[in-house]
Amino acid sequence: MLAALALAGACAAARGAPPASPIGNTNGLPEPAIAAAGVLARQAALATAPAGARIEVTPGSLDPRLHLAACARIEPYLLPAVPAWGRTRIGLRCRSGPVAWNIFFPLTVHVFAPGLVAAAPLPAGTVLEAAQLRPAEVDWGDRSSPPQVQATELVGRTLARPLAAGEALRLANLRPRQWFAAGDTVRVVAQGRGFAVVGEGQALSNGVEGQVARVRTDNGRIVAGQPIGERRIEVAL
């Protein structure tokens, strides 16, 4: 079956096993090559997944207009800057055949690990309490924003959008925090390679989580950086 991403299939592809019969709408792509792509995708996901995560890989389908020439050895490879979780792709290239083709095979990589979900439906604007959340196994690859795992860090945060019962709580669901206001005196942490300099300055803009803020330092220099805490800003040197 397509969903059976067995290591044996990957080994067979690596040894140059003869192409299997076309399956589904994979356009003549042999099952060992699909299995090899799944194994490689799973390995890539495990490298960055939370400890103890359960990985499931679901193969996708190629464009039905694509017709691949027979190939005795198909090599899978990772694509640069392509996510390891969620909807992704694995490169497949023919190394031994009449036509040297190269395709990007679609897959969906599910990364199941513990996370916090809403214990009941929560409307937008809800100020979170620990009792409103419960732990559950959630798919970390389902969204670009990872699930939250520490309830103590979420108490008092405000929902930016409603959550259904059982839906994972992610950073993107929360309203950004404002760490300081324009005019406040802030602590400036200037980070360089292997060193850090700490000083003070006056905020020229509001310090909102995830947004660049500007500060005038004691010597009159204006710098920009990321708000990282209560009246704190980090500036990269």
N, C-alpha and C positions, 0 to 999 in steps of 0.2 A: 504494500500500500504506500501511497505518497507520504502519508504521515509517519511511516516507520523509518525514522532517520537513524539507521543502525550503523555502528562503527564498521561492521563487516562490509557494508556496502561501500563505505569510503575506501577501505583497503582494496576492495575489488577494483574500484575505479583507478586507484593509484597503480595497481599491477597491470592495468591495461586490459581489463576484462572486456569481452566483446559487447557491443551495444545490445541492451535488452529491447524488447518490443516497446513501441511507443505506448505511453500511458496517458489517458485523459487528453487534455489539451496542452501537453508539453511539447508538441511539435517535433516529435521524434527524439526528444532528449531521454537518454536511458535512465532507468531507475537508479543504478549505482551512482551516476553523476548527481542526481537530485539528493541522494543520501549523503554524498560527500559534501555538498553545499550545506546541508543541514548540520552535519557534524562540525564544520568549520564555523558556522554561525553560532552554534552552541558554545564552542570554545571561546570565541570572542566575547560572548555575553558573560560567561563565567568569570572572565578576567576582570570585569568591572562591577559584577553583581554583588549585592549584600551577602554576607556570610550565611551559608545554609540555604541560599535561594534555590528554588526549583525552576528549571529552565524547560520550556516547551517550544518547539519550532514547528511552525505550520508552513509548508511550501505553498507558493502562489502559482500563478499560471503565466505563461508567455503570451505575447500577442499572437492570436490564431493565424495571422497572415504570415508569420515567420515560419520558414521551413528549413531545418538544419540538415546539413549533409552528414552522413554516417561518419563516426569518429571512433577509433580504437582506444584513444587515451584522452580523457577530458580532465583538465586540471582546474580545481577551484582555487580562488584567491580572494583576499579581502580588498575592498575598495577604500582608498583614502577618504577621510572626512565623511564617511557614511556611518550613521549611528549603529551601535551593536544591539540596541533594544528596539522593540516596536517594529513598524514596517521598515524593512531594510532590503538590501540586495547583496548578493555574492556574485563575484565574477566567475565565469566558466569559459575556458578557452580550449579549443581543440589543438592538441599537440601531435596527433598522428592521424591524418586523414587527407582526403583529396582536396579539401578546402580548409584553410586555417581560419576558422570563425572564432568570434569572441562575443559573448553575451553577458547581460546582467540579469541574474535570476532573482525574482522577488520572493521574499519570505516574510513571515511575521514571527518575531521572537518575543515570547512571553516570559517575564521574569517575576515569578511569584515569591513574595517574601512578606514578612510582617509589616503592617502599617496601621494607621488609625483611620477608622471610618465613622460616619455619623450614626449614632445609635437610634436616631429618629429623624424625620425630615426637619431641616433647619433653614429658615428663610434668610435671605440676604440681610445684612445688618445685625445678625446675631452676635452678641459678645460671648465668646466661648467659655464654657465651664467644663471641667474634667468629666463630669457625669454625662455630658452630651456626646462623648466619644468612647469608642470601644476598639480593642485590637482585633485584627482580622488578617487573613492572607489576601494580599491585593497584587495586582499586576503592575509592577513598577515601570514596565515598558509601554503601558497603555497611553501615557501622556509624556510630554517633554519635561513637565514639572514633577519631581519625585514626590511620593507620599511622605507625610510627616509621621514620625514615630515616637516623639516625646510629648506626652500630654501636658507636662508641666511647662513646657516652652510655649504652649498655645493658649493657656488660660489668659483671658483678657484680650485676646486678639479678636478682630471683627471680620466676619465673613463678607467678602466682596460680591459673592453670588450664592444662590441657594444650593443646598446639598440634599440629595435624596437619601433616605435611610439606606445604610450599607455602602454609600459612595465614599471613596477614599478622599481624605482631606489632603490637599496639596498646597504648596506655597502659593501657587497662582490663584487659589481660592480666597486668599486673605488680603485684606486691605494693607497697603504698605504702611509701615510705621514712620512717623516723623520724629527724628531723634533730636532735632533742635530747630529753632526759628531764626530768621534773618535778624541780625543784631546781637545774638547770643555770643558769649565768649565760649570758644570750643577748644578742645585739646587736639592738636594736629600731630598725627603720627606719620612721618615721612619714611617710607620703606625703600631701601635700595638693596642691591645684591649683597647679602651678608651683613647688613647693618640697618639701624633704624635711628631716626632723630625725632625727639619729642619736643613740642613747643606749644604755644598758644596763639590764637588769632580770633578775629571777629568774623562771624558768618555773614556773608553778603547775600545769601539766599537760604531758603528753607532746606534743612537736611532731611530729605525723604529717602527711605530705604529703596535701594536699587536705582537711584537717580544721582547724577553728578551735582555736587554742591561747590560753591566758591567761597573761599575764605581769604581775608587779608591778614597776613602774619604780623608779628610784632615789628619786623623790620620794613613793613610796608609792601612786601611782595604779595601779589594775588596768586593763589594756587587753586587748583580744582582737584577734587577727590571724591571718594565714596564714603557716605555716612555709615559708620559701623557700630554705633552704640550711642548711649545717652551723652550728648554733647561731645562726640568723638568723630573724627574724620580721618581717613587714611589716604595719603597721597603717595603715588608711585613716582620714584625718582629714576 
